[in-house]
Amino acid sequence: MSQLATEAPGTGRATAATGRPAPAPVPDPRKARIASLKPLVLDALLPTALYYLLTKGFGMGTLAALAWSSVSPAGRTAWGLAKERRVNGLAALILTANVVGLLLGLVAGDPRLMLAKDSGITATVGVAVLLSVLGGRPLMTAALKPWVTKGDPARTAAWDRLSGGRGRFVRLERTFSVVWGLTLFGEAAVRVIGAYTLPVDTMVWLGGAIAAVTITGAVFVSGALAAGPMEKMVAADVRGR
């Protein structure tokens, strides 16, 4: 008697009726997109949002807010080391920046010093991003990959294929992190210079404006130099399959 039962879908085993492999289930694009954004949300956006919620929303002191907002990246870093035997780069970066902020928060002095020390966190992140490029593991890829792949399984597979080589795609991936590393470090340097050359009252509001302009500029520049071309390469790879 011929076999009537079929194997579970997606196992790649033959079906009873045709003897051909059963088709793999189609991944849910929405779930795939959420999964692709998970590291960015948990390792960067959540700690940052928590810090501003505690300081601006609840009036908590800077040191206490930094300590509480470090819980998530500290846990993610420890989990990566214990469970996956690797360093979670983005979580470790945010944790390091928070620790630097805690240490700088202990510094007391004149108002100009207080303004300048706020740039220490940004500078730390910028330097860490640049060093990650030299180490061959650009930290900003955690934000770039979801942007380019949009959580689509086919685009994600194309990313993995393209990033496995040493061609233009990998150079663009590094360029994206270089733009952000230089932007963050440069923004910190400009604010430090301003803290010691401009009136304190001016820098109180100008510091935020400098940050907004530089971050906005980095979004456009990194998009034009790296993210945009990478999206086209991923789309071309998908079409060629």
Secondary structure, 3 states (H helix, E strand, C coil): CCCCCCCCCCCCCECCCCCCECCCCCCCHHHHHHHHHHHHHHHHHHHHHHHHHHHHHCCCCHHHHHHHHCHHHHHHHHHHHHHCCCCCHHHHHHHHHHHHHHHHHCCCCCHHHHHHHCHHHHHHHHHHHHHHHHCCCCCCHHHHHHHHHCCCHHHHHHHHHHHCCCCHHHHHHHHHHHHHHHHHHHHHHHHHHHHHHCCHHHHHHHHHHHHHHHHHHHHHHHHHHHHHHHHHHHHHHHHCC
